[in-house]
């Protein structure tokens, strides 16, 4: 969870919005919106940040499930 929260903090800083509510759904939405843009307008750094956060979240959830 620590890595996931770190990733979210980086995204909030990147977007210059410290109060932005982020969860897996919101991250998926951001990625989808960026991928719909023409390649020269797409923010690949933002996509990478969101993907890193999703991977960290899914790893955390997987670890929690394996502990049960």
Beta strands, then each sheet from edge to edge (+ up, - down):
end
